[in-house]
Amino acid sequence: MGRRPEGKAEHLFKNLGKKIDELISDVKKGTDDPRFKDRFEELKRNGEKLKNEFKTFKDEHQDIFDDIDKSFEKAGEEIRKTFNETFNRGSKSKKEA
């Protein structure tokens, strides 16, 4: 079994994660070091670029994001309903005993 190909969003988030890791590493090394000033500026530019790319991606696929949002809302309602039924049933059992 092979790994399925990486999607556009996965690639975007993977790169974003790498850049954030690099930024954290650089911050730990010392923010006052003038050698890092250019690197920080580059990371800021890359961050803005990634933010814009994600916004474009999201705009192009808004219908999918809307479907996902609705699915999460529905799942949340189902979970809430299940918890309420479970805990209400437990309360009734204790009252009967």
N, CA, C and O atoms as a GROMACS GRO file, in nm:
protein
  388
    1MET      N    1   0.082  -0.118   0.000
    1MET     CA    2   0.000   0.000   0.000
    1MET      C    3   0.087   0.124   0.000
    1MET      O    4   0.177   0.138   0.083
    2GLY      N    5   0.060   0.213  -0.091
    2GLY     CA    6   0.135   0.337  -0.097
    2GLY      C    7   0.059   0.450  -0.032
    2GLY      O    8  -0.060   0.438  -0.001
    3ARG      N    9   0.126   0.555  -0.014
    3ARG     CA   10   0.062   0.674   0.042
    3ARG      C   11  -0.009   0.748  -0.069
    3ARG      O   12   0.044   0.761  -0.180
    4ARG      N   13  -0.128   0.795  -0.041
    4ARG     CA   14  -0.203   0.866  -0.145
    4ARG      C   15  -0.137   1.001  -0.172
    4ARG      O   16  -0.072   1.058  -0.084
    5PRO      N   17  -0.153   1.051  -0.292
    5PRO     CA   18  -0.089   1.178  -0.328
    5PRO      C   19  -0.136   1.292  -0.237
    5PRO      O   20  -0.250   1.294  -0.190
    6GLU      N   21  -0.046   1.384  -0.213
    6GLU     CA   22  -0.074   1.498  -0.127
    6GLU      C   23  -0.163   1.597  -0.200
    6GLU      O   24  -0.136   1.633  -0.315
    7GLY      N   25  -0.267   1.642  -0.135
    7GLY     CA   26  -0.358   1.740  -0.193
    7GLY      C   27  -0.303   1.881  -0.181
    7GLY      O   28  -0.203   1.905  -0.113
    8LYS      N   29  -0.370   1.973  -0.247
    8LYS     CA   30  -0.326   2.112  -0.248
    8LYS      C   31  -0.326   2.172  -0.107
    8LYS      O   32  -0.232   2.240  -0.067
    9ALA      N   33  -0.434   2.146  -0.033
    9ALA     CA   34  -0.444   2.200   0.103
    9ALA      C   35  -0.341   2.137   0.195
    9ALA      O   36  -0.279   2.206   0.276
   10GLU      N   37  -0.322   2.006   0.182
   10GLU     CA   38  -0.222   1.937   0.264
   10GLU      C   39  -0.084   1.995   0.239
   10GLU      O   40  -0.007   2.018   0.333
   11HIS      N   41  -0.053   2.019   0.113
   11HIS     CA   42   0.077   2.076   0.077
   11HIS      C   43   0.092   2.216   0.138
   11HIS      O   44   0.197   2.250   0.193
   12LEU      N   45  -0.014   2.295   0.129
   12LEU     CA   46  -0.012   2.431   0.183
   12LEU      C   47   0.013   2.428   0.334
   12LEU      O   48   0.098   2.502   0.384
   13PHE      N   49  -0.061   2.344   0.406
   13PHE     CA   50  -0.045   2.337   0.551
   13PHE      C   51   0.089   2.278   0.591
   13PHE      O   52   0.148   2.319   0.691
   14LYS      N   53   0.138   2.183   0.513
   14LYS     CA   54   0.269   2.124   0.542
   14LYS      C   55   0.378   2.230   0.532
   14LYS      O   56   0.465   2.239   0.618
   15ASN      N   57   0.372   2.311   0.426
   15ASN     CA   58   0.471   2.418   0.410
   15ASN      C   59   0.456   2.523   0.519
   15ASN      O   60   0.556   2.574   0.570
   16LEU      N   61   0.333   2.555   0.554
   16LEU     CA   62   0.309   2.652   0.660
   16LEU      C   63   0.368   2.601   0.791
   16LEU      O   64   0.431   2.677   0.864
   17GLY      N   65   0.348   2.473   0.820
   17GLY     CA   66   0.404   2.413   0.941
   17GLY      C   67   0.555   2.420   0.944
   17GLY      O   68   0.615   2.449   1.047
   18LYS      N   69   0.617   2.392   0.829
   18LYS     CA   70   0.764   2.398   0.822
   18LYS      C   71   0.812   2.540   0.849
   18LYS      O   72   0.910   2.560   0.922
   19LYS      N   73   0.745   2.638   0.790
   19LYS     CA   74   0.786   2.778   0.809
   19LYS      C   75   0.769   2.820   0.955
   19LYS      O   76   0.853   2.891   1.010
   20ILE      N   77   0.661   2.776   1.018
   20ILE     CA   78   0.639   2.808   1.160
   20ILE      C   79   0.747   2.743   1.245
   20ILE      O   80   0.800   2.806   1.338
   21ASP      N   81   0.781   2.618   1.216
   21ASP     CA   82   0.888   2.550   1.289
   21ASP      C   83   1.020   2.625   1.273
   21ASP      O   84   1.095   2.640   1.370
   22GLU      N   85   1.049   2.671   1.153
   22GLU     CA   86   1.172   2.747   1.129
   22GLU      C   87   1.170   2.877   1.208
   22GLU      O   88   1.272   2.916   1.266
   23LEU      N   89   1.057   2.943   1.210
   23LEU     CA   90   1.044   3.068   1.284
   23LEU      C   91   1.067   3.046   1.433
   23LEU      O   92   1.140   3.122   1.497
   24ILE      N   93   1.005   2.944   1.488
   24ILE     CA   94   1.022   2.915   1.631
   24ILE      C   95   1.168   2.884   1.662
   24ILE      O   96   1.222   2.930   1.762
   25SER      N   97   1.230   2.807   1.575
   25SER     CA   98   1.371   2.774   1.594
   25SER      C   99   1.457   2.900   1.592
   25SER      O  100   1.546   2.915   1.676
   26ASP      N  101   1.430   2.989   1.498
   26ASP     CA  102   1.507   3.113   1.489
   26ASP      C  103   1.485   3.201   1.612
   26ASP      O  104   1.578   3.265   1.661
   27VAL      N  105   1.361   3.205   1.660
   27VAL     CA  106   1.332   3.286   1.778
   27VAL      C  107   1.409   3.232   1.898
   27VAL      O  108   1.462   3.310   1.977
   28LYS      N  109   1.415   3.102   1.910
   28LYS     CA  110   1.488   3.041   2.022
   28LYS      C  111   1.637   3.074   2.015
   28LYS      O  112   1.702   3.086   2.118
   29LYS      N  113   1.690   3.089   1.895
   29LYS     CA  114   1.833   3.117   1.878
   29LYS      C  115   1.867   3.261   1.918
   29LYS      O  116   1.980   3.291   1.955
   30GLY      N  117   1.771   3.346   1.910
   30GLY     CA  118   1.797   3.484   1.950
   30GLY      C  119   1.744   3.584   1.851
   30GLY      O  120   1.789   3.591   1.737
   31THR      N  121   1.648   3.661   1.896
   31THR     CA  122   1.585   3.758   1.807
   31THR      C  123   1.668   3.885   1.791
   31THR      O  124   1.646   3.961   1.697
   32ASP      N  125   1.760   3.909   1.882
   32ASP     CA  126   1.840   4.031   1.874
   32ASP      C  127   1.957   4.019   1.776
   32ASP      O  128   2.020   4.119   1.742
   33ASP      N  129   1.984   3.900   1.732
   33ASP     CA  130   2.096   3.876   1.641
   33ASP      C  131   2.065   3.938   1.504
   33ASP      O  132   1.967   3.900   1.441
   34PRO      N  133   2.148   4.032   1.458
   34PRO     CA  134   2.122   4.098   1.329
   34PRO      C  135   2.121   4.000   1.211
   34PRO      O  136   2.062   4.030   1.106
   35ARG      N  137   2.186   3.886   1.226
   35ARG     CA  138   2.186   3.789   1.116
   35ARG      C  139   2.047   3.734   1.090
   35ARG      O  140   2.018   3.688   0.979
   36PHE      N  141   1.962   3.738   1.190
   36PHE     CA  142   1.828   3.682   1.176
   36PHE      C  143   1.725   3.782   1.123
   36PHE      O  144   1.615   3.744   1.084
   37LYS      N  145   1.761   3.909   1.121
   37LYS     CA  146   1.666   4.011   1.079
   37LYS      C  147   1.616   3.985   0.936
   37LYS      O  148   1.496   3.991   0.910
   38ASP      N  149   1.708   3.956   0.844
   38ASP     CA  150   1.667   3.927   0.707
   38ASP      C  151   1.582   3.801   0.700
   38ASP      O  152   1.486   3.794   0.623
   39ARG      N  153   1.618   3.703   0.779
   39ARG     CA  154   1.543   3.576   0.780
   39ARG      C  155   1.402   3.598   0.831
   39ARG      O  156   1.307   3.542   0.776
   40PHE      N  157   1.387   3.680   0.935
   40PHE     CA  158   1.254   3.711   0.987
   40PHE      C  159   1.170   3.783   0.883
   40PHE      O  160   1.052   3.753   0.867
   41GLU      N  161   1.230   3.875   0.812
   41GLU     CA  162   1.159   3.947   0.708
   41GLU      C  163   1.114   3.850   0.598
   41GLU      O  164   1.002   3.860   0.546
   42GLU      N  165   1.203   3.757   0.562
   42GLU     CA  166   1.168   3.657   0.461
   42GLU      C  167   1.051   3.570   0.508
   42GLU      O  168   0.959   3.542   0.431
   43LEU      N  169   1.055   3.529   0.633
   43LEU     CA  170   0.947   3.448   0.688
   43LEU      C  171   0.816   3.524   0.693
   43LEU      O  172   0.709   3.468   0.669
   44LYS      N  173   0.823   3.652   0.725
   44LYS     CA  174   0.702   3.735   0.725
   44LYS      C  175   0.642   3.740   0.585
   44LYS      O  176   0.521   3.726   0.567
   45ARG      N  177   0.729   3.761   0.485
   45ARG     CA  178   0.681   3.765   0.346
   45ARG      C  179   0.621   3.631   0.306
   45ARG      O  180   0.515   3.625   0.243
   46ASN      N  181   0.690   3.522   0.344
   46ASN     CA  182   0.639   3.389   0.311
   46ASN      C  183   0.505   3.363   0.382
   46ASN      O  184   0.415   3.301   0.326
   47GLY      N  185   0.495   3.411   0.506
   47GLY     CA  186   0.370   3.396   0.580
   47GLY      C  187   0.256   3.468   0.511
   47GLY      O  188   0.145   3.415   0.499
   48GLU      N  189   0.284   3.589   0.466
   48GLU     CA  190   0.181   3.666   0.394
   48GLU      C  191   0.144   3.595   0.264
   48GLU      O  192   0.027   3.589   0.227
   49LYS      N  193   0.244   3.544   0.195
   49LYS     CA  194   0.219   3.472   0.070
   49LYS      C  195   0.131   3.350   0.095
   49LYS      O  196   0.036   3.325   0.022
   50LEU      N  197   0.164   3.273   0.199
   50LEU     CA  198   0.084   3.156   0.233
   50LEU      C  199  -0.058   3.194   0.273
   50LEU      O  200  -0.154   3.126   0.237
   51LYS      N  201  -0.069   3.303   0.347
   51LYS     CA  202  -0.202   3.350   0.388
   51LYS      C  203  -0.285   3.384   0.265
   51LYS      O  204  -0.403   3.349   0.257
   52ASN      N  205  -0.224   3.453   0.169
   52ASN     CA  206  -0.295   3.490   0.047
   52ASN      C  207  -0.330   3.367  -0.037
   52ASN      O  208  -0.438   3.358  -0.094
   53GLU      N  209  -0.236   3.271  -0.044
   53GLU     CA  210  -0.262   3.148  -0.119
   53GLU      C  211  -0.378   3.070  -0.056
   53GLU      O  212  -0.463   3.017  -0.127
   54PHE      N  213  -0.381   3.065   0.078
   54PHE     CA  214  -0.490   2.994   0.145
   54PHE      C  215  -0.622   3.066   0.122
   54PHE      O  216  -0.724   3.001   0.100
   55LYS      N  217  -0.621   3.198   0.126
   55LYS     CA  218  -0.744   3.274   0.102
   55LYS      C  219  -0.795   3.246  -0.039
   55LYS      O  220  -0.914   3.225  -0.059
   56THR      N  221  -0.705   3.246  -0.136
   56THR     CA  222  -0.744   3.217  -0.274
   56THR      C  223  -0.798   3.075  -0.285
   56THR      O  224  -0.901   3.052  -0.348
   57PHE      N  225  -0.729   2.980  -0.223
   57PHE     CA  226  -0.773   2.840  -0.224
   57PHE      C  227  -0.912   2.829  -0.163
   57PHE      O  228  -0.999   2.761  -0.217
   58LYS      N  229  -0.931   2.896  -0.049
   58LYS     CA  230  -1.060   2.889   0.020
   58LYS      C  231  -1.170   2.953  -0.065
   58LYS      O  232  -1.281   2.900  -0.073
   59ASP      N  233  -1.139   3.065  -0.127
   59ASP     CA  234  -1.237   3.131  -0.213
   59ASP      C  235  -1.276   3.044  -0.332
   59ASP      O  236  -1.393   3.038  -0.370
   60GLU      N  237  -1.178   2.975  -0.389
   60GLU     CA  238  -1.204   2.888  -0.504
   60GLU      C  239  -1.286   2.766  -0.466
   60GLU      O  240  -1.357   2.710  -0.549
   61HIS      N  241  -1.276   2.725  -0.340
   61HIS     CA  242  -1.343   2.603  -0.295
   61HIS      C  243  -1.443   2.633  -0.183
   61HIS      O  244  -1.465   2.550  -0.095
   62GLN      N  245  -1.503   2.750  -0.187
   62GLN     CA  246  -1.594   2.793  -0.080
   62GLN      C  247  -1.709   2.695  -0.061
   62GLN      O  248  -1.752   2.672   0.052
   63ASP      N  249  -1.759   2.637  -0.171
   63ASP     CA  250  -1.870   2.543  -0.158
   63ASP      C  251  -1.831   2.422  -0.075
   63ASP      O  252  -1.912   2.371   0.003
   64ILE      N  253  -1.710   2.375  -0.090
   64ILE     CA  254  -1.663   2.261  -0.012
   64ILE      C  255  -1.649   2.300   0.135
   64ILE      O  256  -1.688   2.225   0.224
   65PHE      N  257  -1.593   2.420   0.160
   65PHE     CA  258  -1.579   2.467   0.298
   65PHE      C  259  -1.716   2.484   0.363
   65PHE      O  260  -1.732   2.456   0.482
   66ASP      N  261  -1.815   2.531   0.286
   66ASP     CA  262  -1.951   2.544   0.339
   66ASP      C  263  -2.009   2.408   0.375
   66ASP      O  264  -2.072   2.392   0.480
   67ASP      N  265  -1.987   2.308   0.288
   67ASP     CA  266  -2.035   2.173   0.316
   67ASP      C  267  -1.969   2.116   0.441
   67ASP      O  268  -2.035   2.053   0.524
   68ILE      N  269  -1.839   2.139   0.456
   68ILE     CA  270  -1.766   2.091   0.574
   68ILE      C  271  -1.820   2.159   0.699
   68ILE      O  272  -1.842   2.093   0.801
   69ASP      N  273  -1.843   2.290   0.691
   69ASP     CA  274  -1.895   2.364   0.805
   69ASP      C  275  -2.032   2.310   0.847
   69ASP      O  276  -2.057   2.290   0.966
   70LYS      N  277  -2.118   2.286   0.750
   70LYS     CA  278  -2.251   2.231   0.780
   70LYS      C  279  -2.240   2.092   0.840
   70LYS      O  280  -2.313   2.058   0.933
   71SER      N  281  -2.147   2.012   0.789
   71SER     CA  282  -2.128   1.876   0.842
   71SER      C  283  -2.080   1.882   0.987
   71SER      O  284  -2.126   1.803   1.070
   72PHE      N  285  -1.989   1.974   1.018
   72PHE     CA  286  -1.941   1.989   1.155
   72PHE      C  287  -2.055   2.033   1.248
   72PHE      O  288  -2.067   1.984   1.360
   73GLU      N  289  -2.137   2.125   1.199
   73GLU     CA  290  -2.250   2.170   1.280
   73GLU      C  291  -2.346   2.055   1.307
   73GLU      O  292  -2.391   2.036   1.420
   74LYS      N  293  -2.376   1.978   1.205
   74LYS     CA  294  -2.467   1.864   1.221
   74LYS      C  295  -2.407   1.762   1.317
   74LYS      O  296  -2.477   1.711   1.404
   75ALA      N  297  -2.278   1.732   1.301
   75ALA     CA  298  -2.212   1.635   1.390
   75ALA      C  299  -2.214   1.686   1.534
   75ALA      O  300  -2.238   1.608   1.626
   76GLY      N  301  -2.189   1.816   1.553
   76GLY     CA  302  -2.192   1.874   1.687
   76GLY      C  303  -2.330   1.862   1.750
   76GLY      O  304  -2.342   1.832   1.869
   77GLU      N  305  -2.434   1.886   1.670
   77GLU     CA  306  -2.570   1.873   1.721
   77GLU      C  307  -2.601   1.729   1.760
   77GLU      O  308  -2.664   1.703   1.862
   78GLU      N  309  -2.556   1.635   1.678
   78GLU     CA  310  -2.578   1.493   1.708
   78GLU      C  311  -2.506   1.453   1.836
   78GLU      O  312  -2.561   1.380   1.918
   79ILE      N  313  -2.383   1.499   1.853
   79ILE     CA  314  -2.306   1.467   1.974
   79ILE      C  315  -2.375   1.528   2.097
   79ILE      O  316  -2.390   1.462   2.200
   80ARG      N  317  -2.418   1.653   2.084
   80ARG     CA  318  -2.487   1.719   2.195
   80ARG      C  319  -2.614   1.642   2.232
   80ARG      O  320  -2.641   1.618   2.349
   81LYS      N  321  -2.690   1.603   2.131
   81LYS     CA  322  -2.814   1.529   2.153
   81LYS      C  323  -2.785   1.396   2.223
   81LYS      O  324  -2.854   1.359   2.318
   82THR      N  325  -2.683   1.326   2.177
   82THR     CA  326  -2.647   1.197   2.236
   82THR      C  327  -2.605   1.214   2.382
   82THR      O  328  -2.647   1.136   2.468
   83PHE      N  329  -2.522   1.315   2.410
   83PHE     CA  330  -2.480   1.339   2.548
   83PHE      C  331  -2.601   1.372   2.636
   83PHE      O  332  -2.614   1.319   2.746
   84ASN      N  333  -2.687   1.459   2.587
   84ASN     CA  334  -2.805   1.496   2.665
   84ASN      C  335  -2.892   1.374   2.694
   84ASN      O  336  -2.938   1.356   2.807
   85GLU      N  337  -2.915   1.290   2.594
   85GLU     CA  338  -2.995   1.170   2.615
   85GLU      C  339  -2.927   1.076   2.713
   85GLU      O  340  -2.994   1.017   2.799
   86THR      N  341  -2.798   1.061   2.701
   86THR     CA  342  -2.724   0.971   2.789
   86THR      C  343  -2.728   1.019   2.933
   86THR      O  344  -2.756   0.941   3.024
   87PHE      N  345  -2.700   1.147   2.955
   87PHE     CA  346  -2.696   1.198   3.090
   87PHE      C  347  -2.835   1.210   3.150
   87PHE      O  348  -2.851   1.191   3.271
   88ASN      N  349  -2.935   1.241   3.071
   88ASN     CA  350  -3.072   1.247   3.122
   88ASN      C  351  -3.119   1.108   3.161
   88ASN      O  352  -3.188   1.092   3.262
   89ARG      N  353  -3.082   1.008   3.082
   89ARG     CA  354  -3.120   0.870   3.113
   89ARG      C  355  -3.052   0.827   3.244
   89ARG      O  356  -3.113   0.758   3.326
   90GLY      N  357  -2.926   0.868   3.261
   90GLY     CA  358  -2.853   0.834   3.384
   90GLY      C  359  -2.916   0.899   3.506
   90GLY      O  360  -2.920   0.837   3.612
   91SER      N  361  -2.965   1.021   3.493
   91SER     CA  362  -3.028   1.093   3.604
   91SER      C  363  -3.158   1.025   3.642
   91SER      O  364  -3.189   1.012   3.760
   92LYS      N  365  -3.236   0.980   3.543
   92LYS     CA  366  -3.363   0.914   3.570
   92LYS      C  367  -3.340   0.781   3.642
   92LYS      O  368  -3.415   0.744   3.732
   93SER      N  369  -3.235   0.709   3.600
   93SER     CA  370  -3.207   0.580   3.664
   93SER      C  371  -3.172   0.599   3.811
   93SER      O  372  -3.211   0.517   3.894
   94LYS      N  373  -3.098   0.704   3.844
   94LYS     CA  374  -3.058   0.729   3.983
   94LYS      C  375  -3.181   0.768   4.067
   94LYS      O  376  -3.192   0.730   4.184
   95LYS      N  377  -3.274   0.844   4.007
   95LYS     CA  378  -3.395   0.887   4.080
   95LYS      C  379  -3.484   0.770   4.109
   95LYS      O  380  -3.550   0.765   4.214
   96GLU      N  381  -3.489   0.672   4.017
   96GLU     CA  382  -3.576   0.556   4.035
   96GLU      C  383  -3.524   0.464   4.144
   96GLU      O  384  -3.603   0.393   4.207
   97ALA      N  385  -3.394   0.463   4.166
   97ALA     CA  386  -3.335   0.368   4.263
   97ALA      C  387  -3.355   0.406   4.405
   97ALA      O  388  -3.310   0.336   4.495
   0.00000   0.00000   0.00000
